[in-house]
């Protein structure tokens, strides 16, 4: 569970200015950052708006209720309309956007959730669809090293103007309890990032046999399983940064590009068998 989130002030202020100048009543996009399970903290580096879909429609829009002409008083109508508005989100398109963006991220930076620009009423009336969107994004941008079952949902309210952040639990059944508030503040987090360079050479051989089998594995599944063995091997490696052995995952505070070498553990030779489905 992420208890506190810090956002990069410079980038988020630019995002807020962009949103305030737009005429869109609602917008949805991706939250780029990092979640630290050891510290129970999240770091937000930037917000990436989801573009229009292939049909030229926005990924997020507001559904207003039908007006009732029998009601008297413009103020009453306005309040009723605002309190009954809902968000309509193209969940599949947002998930596809997350899948593509996650492939362009450098190491250590991921898609960690979504943000939504909407009124307070529209947000409260749309928590279910927002949770479903967060879950779809998490599944589309998942990585082998994910160790948290939560993602972030940032709400930027324009009336009144404020930022709020919530944890969204990636459970099988989405309920009202899937969202929990967490502390959110802005600061300088990009300056704390470090740049590391490491090369790892490997030779992956997968003999493929053509035979009838009842298993439902595809060639892609076999390749992913083969690569996962190397991932497990790397997870057990020790890092040597700039000639110094890293002990207890201590932080690196010096600036500049850091050269990394890996000390791999001894492992038994593994024979990986792959079958091509006919």
N, C-alpha and C positions, 0 to 999 in steps of 0.2 A: 504494500500500500504506500502510495506517494503522499507524504504529509505536507510537503512544501514545494512550491515551484517558483523558480526565478527566471524571468524573461529578459532577454537582451533589450535594454531600454531604447537604444538607437534604432534598431530594426522594427520594434513593435510600435514605436511612435510614428515611424514612416508608414506602417501598415494602417494605423488609426487615421492618419491624415488622408491616406488614399481612400479609405472607406467613407470618411465624413464628406469628401468631395464628390463621391459617386451618388447617383440618383437611385441606386438599387435599394429596395426596402428590406432585402435580406441577401446574405451571401454566405457560402460555405467554402471551406478550404482545409488545407492540411497544416498541422503543427509539426515543425521540424525542430528536433532537439535531441535530448538524451535523458534516459531514466536511470537513476543509480539506485539499485536495490539495497546496497550496503548502507547508504546514507538516508534511504527513504525520501530522496529528493528528486525533483525533475528540473531540467534546464531547457528553456525554449530559446532557440536561436533566431527563428524567423517564421512567418506565416506565408503559405503559398496558396493563392486562390485557385479553386477548381474552375477550369475554363468551361465554355458552353459545350454541350454534347454535339454529336454528329448532326443532329437535326437543328442546331443553332439555338437550342433552348438553354436557359440558365440551369445550373445544377441545383439551385435553391430558389424557391419563390414563396410568396405568402398567399394563402388561400383565405379570402375574406368571406364571412357569412353573407347569406342573402339578406338584403335590406328589407326591413318591415316598415312599409309606409304608414301603417296604422299607429305606430309609436309617435308621440309628439315631442318636440323639442330636439334641436340639432345636437345639443350637448349630450343628451341621453343616447342618441343614435351613435355618436362618435365613440362614447365610452363602451357601448355594447359591441360595436364592430371591432374595436381594439382588443377587448378582453376575449373575444371569440375567434380571433385569427389563429391560423395554424400554418406551420411550415411544411412545404412539399419539397422533398429532397430526392433527387435521382441517386439512390444509394449505390446502384451498380456502377454508375459513371464515376462517382467519387472514389469507389474502391479501385476501379481501373486506373484512375489518376494516381492513386497512392501506389499501386503496383509499379507504374512507370517511373514515378519520382524516386521510389526507394532504390531502384536500380542505378540511379545516377548519384546516390549519396556516397561520400567518401567514408572511410572507416571511422566508427565511433559516432556518426551522425545518422539519425534515423527518422522515419515518420512515426511520431509518438502519439498521434491523435488528430482531432479535427477542431476547427474553430467555427463559430457561427456569429454573424453580424445580424442581429434581430432585436425587436422590442422585447421587453420583459414578458409581456403577455404571450406573445408568439412562442417564446422559448419555453415557458411553463406549460403551454398547451401541446408541446411537441417533444417532450422528453423521451417518449418511446421510440419515435423515428430517429431521434438523434443517437440514442444508445445503439440502435440497430446499425446506423451508419458507422459509428465508432467500431463496432464489432466487425463489420465488413472490411473496413480499412485495416484493422489489425490482422485479419486473415490474409488479405491481399499483400500486405507488406511485411509478413512474418519472416523471421530469420531463425537459423538454427540455434543461435545463442540467446534467444529471448528467454528470460527467466522471471518475468513479471506478468501477472494475469490481469493487469490494468492498463488503460490508456487514458489520455487526457482529453477533456472536453472544455474548451475555452469559450466563454460567452462574452461578446463585446456588445453591451447594450448602449443604444444611442439616445434613450430617453428614460431615465437620466443616464449620462455617459459614465460607464464604469466597466471594469474588467472583473470577471469572476472565473475561477477554475474549479473543475470537479474531476474526481476519479471516476472512471467508468469500468466496472468489473466485467471481465469477459466471460461471463457465465453462459451456460447453454440456454437458460431461460432469462430473458430480459424482463425485469420488474422495476417498480419505482425505487426500490432499494439499491439498484445497480449504480446509481449516481450518489457520490458522497463529496461534500465540499472539502477543499484543501486550501491552505494559505497560498496566496499569490502576490508577488511583488516584482518590481522591475529593478534591474541593476546592470552591472557590466559583467557579462559572462563570456563573451567571445574572446576577451583578452586573456582568459585563463586556458584557452585551448593550446595544445602542443602538437607539433608535427613530427611524425615518426616515419621512418623508411625501413622496410624490411622485404627481403626477397626469400621466397621459399620454393625450391624446385622439387617436383615430385613426378613420378612416372606411374600413371594409372592404367592398368591393363584389365580389361573385362572380356573374357572369352564368352562369346555368344553362341548358344546352341539353339538349333531349330527343332523343336519337338512339341508335341501336343501336351498341354498341361492345364490343370484346372485352376491354377493361380491367376489372379487378375492383375498381376504386375505388368507394367508397360516398360519399354526401354528407358523412358525418362525416369521412372521409379528406380530402376536398377542403377542408373548413373548417379542419382541423388543418394542412394544407399552407399554406393562406393565412395563418393566424396565425403559422406558423413564420417566414414572411418578415419579419414585424414583430419577432419575437424576435431574428432575426439583425441587424436594424437597431439594436435597442436594445443588443445586445451590443457594438456598435462605438461607442456613444455615450460622451461625456465627462460626468462628473457635477460639478455645482456645488453644494456643501453649505454652506448658510448664507452664500452669496455668495462662497465660496472654491472655486477650481478644484481638484479632486482630482488629484494627480500620483502615479503609480506605486502606486496603490491604498493610499495611506497610511492608517493607522488614525485613527479619530475618537475622541478621548478625552474631550471635553466632555460633560456630562450634559444631559438634557432632550430635547425633540422637535426633530429636525433637518429643515429644509425642503430638499428636493432638486429641482434643475432639471437637465434633460438637454439637452446640446448634441449634436444628431444629425448624422451625417456626410451629405454630399451623396450621393444615390443616384439611379440612373436609374429612370425610371418603369417599373414592371413591370405587365404585363397578365396577370392570372391567369384562366385558363379552367377552368371546372368543368363536369362532365357529370353529369347525373342518370341513374342506372342504371335501365333499364326492366325 
